[in-house]
Amino acid sequence: MENKLVVKGARNHNLKNISVELPKNKLIVFTGVSGSGKSTLAFDTIYAEGQRRYVESLSAYARQFLGVMGKPDVDSIEGLSPAISIDQKSTSHNPRSTVGTVTEIYDYLRLLFARIGHPHCANCGREISRMDKEQIVTSVLQLLTQTASSAGSKPLRFFILAPVVRDRKGEFSGLLDNLKGKGYTKARIDGKMINLSDDIFLIKTNRHSIDLVIDRLSITKKALGDEVARANLLSRLRDTVEQALDLSDGLAILTEIQDSGFEFPENPTKTHDHLFSERLACPVCNIAIEDIEPRMFSFNSPHGACPTCKGLGSILKIESDLVLNPNLSITEGGILPFSNHFTNDTWFARLVLSVCEEQGINPKLPIRTLTEQQKQLLLQGTGEHQYEVTGTNRFGRVTSIYEQFPGVVFELEQKFNESTSEYIRFEIEKYMRTQVCKTCKGTRLRKEATTVTILDKSIVTINESSVTTALSFIHSLMESSLLNNREVTIATPIVKEVTKRLEFLTAVGLEYLTLSRSATTLAGGEAQRIRLASQIGSGLSGVLYVLDEPSIGLHPRDNHRLITTLKTLRDLGNTVIVVEHDREMIENADYVVDFGPGGGKHGGTIVAQGPVERIKNNEQSLTGLYLSEKRTITSSPRQIPNTKYNILKITGCSQFNLKNIDVTIPLKQLVCVTGVSGSGKSTLVVETLYKALKLQLNPYFKEEPGAYERLSGVEHIKHVHLIDQSPIGRTPRSNPATYAGAFNYIRNLFSALKESKMRGFSPGRFSFNVKGGRCENCEGQGEEKIEMQFLPPVWVKCEVCNGTRYNKGTLEITYKGKNIAEVLDMTVSEAVDFFKNIPALHTKLQTLHDVGLEYIHLGQSAPTLSGGEAQRVKLATELSKRGTTDNLYVLDEPTTGLHFADLQKLLHVLQSLVAMGNSIVVIEHNLEILKNADHIIDLGPEGGHQGGYIVATGTPKEISQHSKSYTGQFLRHML
């Protein structure tokens, strides 16, 4: 029992009371058709029980901070090790997370640059050196002289301050009392001049800055020209600067007062600070910077983040082409965000009309007839010019006001920045696009951070490079003769940690990623492999790892690297369970468990288990039949149209790593775009082609396409659809029946029944989203949330409706003996037969069945669907639209989560869409789909900077004969 993981009586979801013995310290693959129960046993049973046992070992206090998974429906699990799950879910939804921060590589780089980096002046580029007291006094005197010479006879006023507290939390009452006791009378606290004799209360949890006033100077150009006066000033400066440096640990501030008048104001409002430091300062430009600390390089800290974009690297800006409708006049609502203002005759509408009258703009003509200057006037405003606006106020009296017109763009941006209403911000976002921050140019950092270099490279340069380039820099760092002994000693332990993490990323095939790549843009497989790399780095043994299709997004060329990585985990003394369909992964497994024979209620049993050869020789195993090639995936032969009018061409694609390529896509065919990981497939198809088409077909499309020069052939396409793996809904109220449009037919059917008509039930009565027919106790959710004081909330079945979501009156209406709740609980397979006499509804359900989703329930909540299942629901929805032709469908790896048998169904669906007169562009690595494509575009030759070229194009046979195509090399064995 010590070397086995024994599961007895597993009944979660569709599992049929199965029992299985799994060998420990082996690479185990769970496979089988979609919905057969693989993930249920791996994640919802084995992993869930491992998590539950761990959490139960903690105190009640600790448990309240942890999400507790429910006890799986299983008799017993013996020999269970501590479990770690590595699934496809995105690593982070936080736009601040990057590959570098998730892997901790960027944290070590911050430390490296803070400790051995060489700072440079942000103004002149000279390397910054430290200044001693005399140099500071000389620089202050030089600055005073320069300022006085340009001011003429006007006296100049200055403070010399000691920054004793710089952006730190605390109330500092003891410090202020101490300074007051030493005879100091004034300080600038958080930007305001305050007498130390006053009662000063600072909020302890807020950050504060306290600059102590050491001296104040009033000088003129004439006084500086007198030798005696100049000598006295120099002596005075030495004393005050020395005091400031002593009190503030090496810092002094010369503050120039720019308020009007001749006297010293009590609380100056216009000042300009000059910082001097004994540590780091440019001797030419007189610019000093703070001590270099790791936080200076953090875009998640106010000390390092770009002040414009707050460390995001991008900002939302109003786009004028989204704001104005060229076909409408101003009075008809042509200024889209303010269209209702003109209907309701608001003061803003009156102001706009006053502007139009004075500027010679006809508000009743379509906006397209206006000159570009007039449009810009409406958008950007007319400066400080005042307009008289006359109208009736809310009391019915005619009144006049005088206002400036700042422009539509300013009004929208002000509302967006100041509003606390999510609804208002969401509405304004419709007229905004994300743009790269012009201040930091997307680097996310302050300029000061980008001027610190190691071997003439800034942290931005390293962060924006690929894993391969970063690793090369780190290796060259330790081999460089430019580092002194001190720097080598400091860098050695940091470089060791960075090198280890970069090598792990290379090992799992992610060497093409840049460290600055946002975590939100990573594919599920990439995010999973990043986490996998960190687990190898942890060096744990005796752990149970459960992975969900880690091969997603990997080209066949890179598969062996992933398999080697998993074997490394196994060889460390761990058990690795992988839910997988990839042929090479299955054949490299130590032990295979094949689930089936079908999906949903037809699955949930173990068809075969053991070494790969045993699976291949088992006639009952569908997986074995495909592995032994007794059954293969084939497509039905069809005529491919060959005409010069069915071409879509996009030229000059240069987004990210694309090398200014021209791509020709034959329409009304199944076109596959493939290539090694990071070669530019998604950039070409999703970021550039799809968005460019969408923007041309819909001028109000919000997202900006990737860089390209020209797009031709758009006239042959009516609509373009992106069918990706994003959820069909975010809440349990969303379900496949609703998304596919089948639920409307079902509700209409129930409302048309005789009993419903007698009771006056409309289709809305059978919706669980609105009041009327739903159970009001649980508001149509079927479950109630119970708050637990020391435990996480628990969801329990609603006692009123017993989980059906509907009230008793609604459930009394039946069709063929089933009420609305029982219909939603049907699987697609059952519903196809149940509604066979209702053609329109039957068609919707049949398409769900045809894409391999016969096992899912009609009312199954959307969040429980996998990415591949959600994608197939979208496919089925499009397929069920009769008469749709001349559409272009863009699919991103639709084979995710599909067994060999399901691939056959997917291929049939794709070819059915093409047969209807549509075009399909698929990003894909699966060789079974590639060999059945009409046309292939192979990108590469490598990933990252070495990718972005077109390696080969043509039919699968033509690609297989191309010597430089990695895809061709693998296809050659398939054809």
CORZI-V615730 format. One line per field, one symbol per residue. phi: phi as a letter, one per 20 degrees, with the letter a starting at -180 (. if undefined). psi: psi as a letter, one per 20 degrees, with the letter a starting at -180 (. if undefined). Layout:
phi=???
psi=???
This chain:
phi=.fdcdddcmecgldfelecbddfelceddecqfgmeogffffeedffffffffffffeffffffedfeefffebfacdmeegdcdcdefggbeefefcgfffemffffffffffecfdfcffednffededegfffgffffffffffffeemeffdccddddffcclceqelfffffffffeofdcbedlndfcfffffdcdffeeecccdefebcccccffffeefffffffffffgffffgffffdlncbcddeedffodefffcgddccececcfecaefeelddcfgfcgffdeedcffcfgfeelnenbcecfdffeedefedeffenfegfdfffffelefffffffffgffemdefdegffeffffffffffdncmefededdreefenefbccdcedfofffgffffffefeefffffffgfdccfcffffdlnfmdffgffeecclmdeffgffeefgfffffffffffefeeeegffffffgfffgffggfffffffdmdfefefeffffeffgffffffffffffffmfcmdeddddlffgnefgfeffffffffffgfffodeddcebcfgffffeffbcdderfcdmfednceebbpfgffffeefeeffffffemfccecdffbeefcbfedcdccdmfcflefeledcddfelcedddcqfgneoffffeefdffffffffebgefeeefffbebccnffedebcceddefffaedffebgffffnffffffffffefgffffemeegffddeecfpeffefdlmencdedfdfdcfgdecffffelnendefgfffecclncefffffeffgfffgffdfedgffffgffffffendfefegeffgfeeffffffffffffffeefnebledddddlfegmdfgffffffffffffffffnddcddebdffffffdfebcddeqfcdmfedndeeacqfgffffeefeeffffffgeee
psi=hhjqoppplpjqdjpmlqqqppqrkroppprrrpjijghggggifgghhggghghhirrhghhiiqppqqpqnqgqoqkprpqppnaiqpgqjpiiprhghhijghghhggghhhjqoqqpigiiqpprqprghhggghgggggggghhiicipqqpqqoqonhpolqqrhkhgghgghhhijqhqqoolippppiiropopphiqpqpoopogqppoqrhghhipgghhgggggghggggggghghjljqqpooppjqqrhroqgnphorpqopqqifpqphgikpqrrqoqhhhjpjjqihhqpigjkjhiqqpqpphiihpoiiqrghikhnghkhihhhjlrhgghgghgggghjkpoiiqqhiiqrhghghghgiakcjppqppprpaijjqprqqpqqniqggggghggghhqiphggggghhhjqqpqpphgikiiiqqhhhiipqpljprhggghjrrggghhgghghgiiqiiprhghggghghghggggghhhghhhjkkiiqqhipphiiqrghghhhghgghhhhhkqrkqopoqnmiipjpqhhihhggghghhgggiikqpoppoqipghggiiqhppopqbhbrciibjrogqqarghhghjohiohghhhhjkiprpqqpqrppqnqiilppppqkojqdjpmlqpppoprkroppparrpjijghgggghfgghggghhhnijphqprrprgqpqjhiipgqpponajqqiqirihqrhgggijhhggghhghhiqghghhikprhhhjpjiqqfirpigjkjhiqqooppgjrrqppqpphgikjiiqrhggiipqpkjprhhhghiqrgghhghhkhjngghhgghhhhghjkkiiqqhjpqgiiqrghghhhggghgghioqjprkqppppomiipjprghhhggggggghggghikrqpopoqiphhggijqhppoorbharchjajqogqqarhghhhjohjohghhhhhih.
